[in-house]
Amino acid sequence: MAPDPDAVLLIRRAERAGDPWSGHIGLPGGRLDPGDRDLVDTALRETSEEVGWPLNRDQLLGKLTDVWPRTPLPRLIVVRPFVFAATDRPSLSLSDEVAEAFWVPLDQLRDPAIYREAVLEVRGERRGFPAFHLGPHVIWGLTERILTPLLELV
């Protein structure tokens, strides 16, 4: 999160074959590597790799409740969201995993006019999901399930 106004950094994932979240709006993050001491290290490393933002542990505000995909995947994935505070918005350097990065003010996410169902095709089936509609972007799934409780806390 960054000030002026308080905002959250979102990314649009690059289109990649075999990636179930290809092209989706999400948050920087990724898998635990053997060299990571813990999941906070993972969050710090992944944020630096994906958007070139060198966060540090002193900026950690806390963690949110774990979430996991509701659509069955070949293996269980659990996401532990961490919230970091920034004093400003750094310039970003996107990796090839990230097509776009943008800041969304928390007040904009709290606007009831943008929070409504999105009907999406998932694995050949049309289903409705709670979602934030931000211009051309639809924020749903894990990202919606991380942002919604965050907005209740801040």
N, C-alpha and C positions, 0 to 999 in steps of 0.2 A: 504494500500500500504506500502511496505517496501523497503528499499534501498539495494544496492549491489548485483545485479543491481535492479533498480526499478521494483517491481513485485506486483502482486495481489494474494491474497489467495483465492483459489477455493476449493470447497468440492465436494465429490461424496456422494449423499444422500444414506442412507441405503435402502435396498429393504424392503418395507413395504406394506402389503395389504391395499388397499383403498387410498394410497397416489398417487395422479396423477403425482407427480414428483419423484416417487420411482426410485432410481438408477441414476437419472440425475445429471449432473454437475451443480453446482450453487454457490452461495455466502452464507456465514452465514447470518441467518435472520429468521424472523418468525412473529407471530401475536402479536398485542398489547394486553397486559394483563391489567386487572383493576388496578394493582399496579404501572404500568408505568406512569410517569408524562406526557410523550410525546413519539413520535416515535423515538427520539434519545435514550431515555431510553430503548425502545424496542430493538433497534439495539445493544446497549451495553450489555443488559441482554442476548439476543439470542446468540451473539458472545461468551460470556463467557460460556453459557450453552452448546453450540454445539462444540466449539473447545478449551475451557478453557483459552481463551485469555482475560484478564481483561483490556479492553480498557477504556479510560475515555474521558470525553467531551473535554478536552484540545487538544486531538488528532484529533478532527473533522475538516476536511478541508471544507466540504460543502455537499450539496445534489444535486443529479441529478434529471432529469425530471421523474415524476411518469410513471410507465409502468403497463400494465395489460395483462393477457393472451388473445390471439386472438382466441383460441379455447374456445367455450362456456363451462362454468362450472355451476354447480347448483346455485352458488352465485357469485356475482362480487367480485373479488380480485384485489386490487390496491397495487402495491409495490412502496414504496418510498426509493430509494437507497441513502445511505449515504456513504461518502468516509472519511476514517480515515487514518492518517499517522502514521507510526511506525518508530522508530529509529533503530530497529533491528527485527530479526525474532524470536519470542519467541518459546519455545518448546510448543507443543500443546497436549491437552488431549481431545480426541474425545469422544463425547457422543454416545449413541446407535443410534442416528438419523443420524450419519455421518459414512460412511464406510471408507472414505479416505479424507485427506486434503493435498494440495500441492500448492507451490508457482509457478506462471508462470510469467517470465519476460515480461514486457510490450513490449520490442523489439520483442520478439517471437510472441506476439499477433499481432504486426504490420506487420509481414511477410505476403505479399500477397499470398504466396504459401499455407498457411494454411487456408485462408479464402475463402470458396467456398460453393456451395449448398450441403446440406445433404438431401437425400431422406429418410424419416422416416415414419413409420406407426403410425398414430395417430387415435385412435378410429376406427380401421379397414380400414382406408383409407390411401393410400400412397400419401405423399405430400412433396414438396420441401421447404426447409427453409435455409436462410443464416446461416452459421455456421463456427466456428473455429474448425479445425481438429488437435488435439494434440495427436499424437500417438493413443492409444486406446480410447481416450476421444473425444466426439463430443459435442461442446458447442453451444447450439442453444436456441431458444425461448427467454424467459425473460432474461436469463443470457447473451445471445448474444446482446439483445437489451439494456442491461445496460452497457456491456463492450464497445460496439462500440462507443457510445458518450463519454465515459470516455477516450478512446484512443485519441479522437479528442481534448480533453481538456488538457491532460498532455503530 
